[in-house]
Amino acid sequence: MTDYKLLPLTPVTISEPIRKGFGRGLLAAGKLDNNVVAACADLTDSTQISLFKAEFPERFVEIGVAEQNLVTVGSGLAAMGKIPFVSSYAAFSPGRNWEQIRTTICLNNVPVKIIGSHAGVSVGPDGATHQMLEDIALMRVLPNMVVIAPGDSVEAEKATLAMAKDKRPNYMRLAREATPVFTSPDTPFEIGKAYVYHEGVDVTIITTGTMTYQALIAAEELKKHNISAEVIHMPTIKPFDGETVLKSVKKTGAVVTAEEGQIIGGLGGAVAEFLGENHPVPIIRIGMKDRFGESGEMKELLEHFGLDSKQIVLSAILINDKKK
């Protein structure tokens, strides 16, 4: 396995909100390219676009609480040669302005970078209205759209810099609360690439976003059950790295997917579609199963909905038994 220079999983030495990595990445991208501009729907501090605003006030636009206008302004800026990053909560963008994203950004194939912050049930006490679980599915179906879910704040910073150079429409989802940092500055990131972070031969665990850390913890626990798990981190859900997935699944013959969102149309849906057409195997999808979230603290919500390493371990044991 390539040495991806991951940080030790336990004890966790650093936890940080993924959105902070985006803020640093956007600031760095702005310093590298004067065409990088930004706009926000009255959430500059929450989405961490405030770092860019402070450094480049002349390249920032405060749209206000008007998410449809946010992305259409972004489309206009892109048409004039700019590289716009537009940010809001994912519940509102793309949750509220999907049609404008479809028609003004994707149809015209302009490089607007849509940042959906506070995604997943880990938003916590804000409850179901603000816990965006459908965004991967919504954005994955749009022609021309790239969909990214970084695993931690360090990867989010790299992803933001990569997005600034990408010529396509991009969507990146970010979590609200602090989560473990497990990648390092030397860990590679490339749009469209998946990475085998843990080699195994019995079951393939395919994850994205915050669930990758949980999958790596699960892989270590599965050794106690004599199960060798291969963990694929998929920070880019679209375009889909089928080559990496197929190589692993042909070896293991069983799959568990894990995401902090709806399994219908999300990462689990993408994996099931791909394998159904190319290499059918037993599969269990971990995520939100056709339901909304609830209000609560992050840890209790993740445990309640089975979005943790314990559920990944149980699913891997079950799927490994199924293929025998």
N, C-alpha and C positions, 0 to 999 in steps of 0.2 A: 504494500500500500504506500502511496505517496505520503511523505511526511507533511501534513497540513499544519503543523506547528500549533496544535490546539493547546489551550491552557488546561491545567489539572481540573478535573471535574469536582473533586472534593478535597479539602474543604473549599467552598466557593470564596474566593478572595475579593472579587469585584461583582457588584450588581449595579446596574444602571438602566434607566429607561432607554429603550431602543430609539425613541424620538430624539434623544440628545445626540446620538450619532448622526442622525439626519441633519440636525442643526449645524454641527461641525462640518459635515460634508458639504452642505450648501454654501457655507461661508468660504470654504476652500475652493469650491467650484467658481464662486463669484470672483475670487482673486485671480483665478487662472484665465477666465474668459469674461470680457466686458459685456458680452451678449446675454449672459445669465441674468435673469430678472426674476422677481418674485411677487406674488400677490396672496392675500389671505382673507378669509371670511371672519374677521374679528376674533381670531384665536392665535395671535402671533406668539404669545408666551407659551400657551399650551402645546402648540405644534413645534415650538423651538425655531420657527422661522424668524424669531426676534433677533437672533444673532446676525443674520443677513441684513435685516432692516437697520440695525444700529450702525453697521459698517457701510452700507450702501443705501442710504435713505432715498437717493434720487432714482434708484432702480427698484424701488418697492412701492406697491400700490395696496392700500387698505380698501378692500371692496365693501366691507360691512357684511351684515347678515343677509347675504344674497348669493347663494351658492351657484344658481344657474348663471348669474352674471359673472361669477368668478371664473368659470371655465370658458365662457364665451370671450371674455376679455383675454384670457390666456391664449385662446385660438387666434385672436386678432394679433396679439403680440408675436406669436410664432409665425404667422403669415408675413410679418414684417422683418423676419430674420432673427428674432430674439429666441432665447431658450428659456421659456417661462416655467417656474415651479409654482404650483398653486396648492395651498394647503387648507384643510379644514378637518373636522372630525369625519371619520369614514361613514358614520351614520347619515351624514348630510352630503358628503361628496366621496363616493358616488351615490350614496343612498337617495339623495333628493334631486340630483341633476344628471341622472344617467342619460336622459334623452339628449341633453345639450352636449354631453361628452360624445355620444354616438354620432350626432349630426355635424357638430362643428369641429370636433377634433379627429375622430377616427375616420369619418368619411373623407375628410380633407387630408388625412394622413400627415398631420403636423405634429412636431415634437414637443407637445405640452407634457409636463411631468406632474401628475396628480398624486398628491400625498394625502393618504387617508389615515389620520392618526386615531388613537383610542379605539382600535379594533379588537374584537374578541370579547369573551366574557370577563377577562381580567380587568376590564374597565371598572368592575366592582360595584360599588354602591349606587352608581348612576342608573343601573338597572337596564331592563330589556330595551327601552327606547334608544339608549346610547351604545348598547353592546352590538356593534355591527358584525354580523356573522355571515352575511350573504355576499360580501364584496368580492371575494375571489371568483365566485360563480358569475356575478354580474359583469365583471371586467374580462373574465376569460373568454366569454362568448363574443366579445367585440372584435371585429376584424382589425388588424394592424396593432392591437394593444398588447404591450408587454406587461406581465404581472409579476411583481417581486414581493417577497416576504422575508426580510433578513432575519437571521437567527439571534443576533444580539446587536448592541450599539456599535461595536467595532465594524461589523459587517455592513450595518446601515450607512456608516460613513463612506465606506468603499463603494457601496451600491449607488449612493447619491452622486459621487464623482463619475461613476460609469454612466449613469443616466444622463448626465449633462453632455456627454459625448455621443450618446445614442440618437439616431435620427428619427426614431419612431415615437409614437405616443407611449408613455410609460405610466403605470400605476404602482405605487409602493404602499403597503399597509404597515402601520406601526402600532406597537402596544403602548399603553399608558404607564403602567407601573414598572418599577425596577425589576429586571430579570437578570439571571447569571450571565456574565461575559465569559464565553468559552473559546472564542477565536482570538487570534493575536493579530497584530499589524502585518505579520508575514503570512497569514493564512490567505490563500488565493480567493478571489471573487471575479467571476466573469458572467455577464448577462447571458443566460441560456445554458449555463453549465450546472450540473449536479455533481456532488462530491461524496465519495465513499469515506466517511469519517471513522468507521469501525468495520473491519473485515469479519465475515462469517460465512458459514456454509449451510446452515439449517433454515433460516428465515430471513427475508429482507424486510427491514423496517424503513419506510420512506416517509420523511417528515419535512415540515417547513416551518419557518418562523420560530416562535418560542418553544414549540414542541420538540425541536431537535435536541435541546439539552436534556429533556425528559427521556428521549429515546436513547441517548448515550448512557444515562444512568441505568436505564432498563437493560441495555446490552451487557453491562457489567453484572447486574443481578441475575440475568439469564444464565450466566456461566455456572451459577450454583445449581441450576436445573439441567446441566449438561446440554444446553442449547447454545449454539454458536450463531449469534445474530449479526447480520450485516446492516449497518446504518447508512442510509443515503440521505444526505442533507440536500434539499431541493429549494434553494432560495429563489429560483426563477420557476414559477409554475407554468408560465407561457413566455417564450417558446419552451416546449417540453423536451427535456433531454432523454429521449427514448433509448438512445444507445447505451447510456449508463444503466438505466433501469433494466433493459433487456439482458444485458450481460450478467447482472446480479441475479435476476429471477431465474434465468436458465440454470444457474448453479444451485440456488436454494429451493426452488419449487414452491414457495409459499410467501405471502406478502401481508404485512400489516402497514396501514397508512395512519398517520396521526397529524391532526391540524386543530387549531383553535378557531373553528368556523364550521359551517354546514358541510357535511360530507356529500350532500347532493350538489353536484356542480363544482365542488371545491377541489382540493388536491386529490382526495379520495376518488371523486368522480373522474378526474383526469387520468389517474392511474388505471382505474377500472376500464375506462374506454380504450386506453392504449393496449392493455394486456388482453382485453376481449378480442381485439382485432389481430394481435400479434403473437400472444403466447398465454392462453388462459391457464390460470393456476388458482388455488384457493386463496381468498383474500378477505381480510377483516379491516373495516374502515373505522377508525376512532375519530370522533369529532362530535359536533352537535347533530343530533338525529331528528331533524324536522321539528324543531321546537325553538322557542325563544329562551333567552337567558333570564336571570333573576337578579335581584339586588342582594349584595353580600360582599364580604371581603374576598380578595383575589384567591387566597389559598383555599378557602372553604368552597368557593365556586368551582375551582378547577377539580377539587376532589369530588364534589357533588356530581359534576357532569362527566367524571371519568377521564379528565384531560391531564393525566399525570403518568409517571413512570410505572406505577402499580398496575394501571389498566393496560399499558403496553406489554408488561410482563405477562399478565394473564392471557392477553390476546395472542401473544407469540407462542405460549405453551399450547393453547387451544388449536391454533392453525398448524403448528408442527405435528400435533397428534392427528389432525384431519388428513394430512397428506400421506400418512403411513398406510 
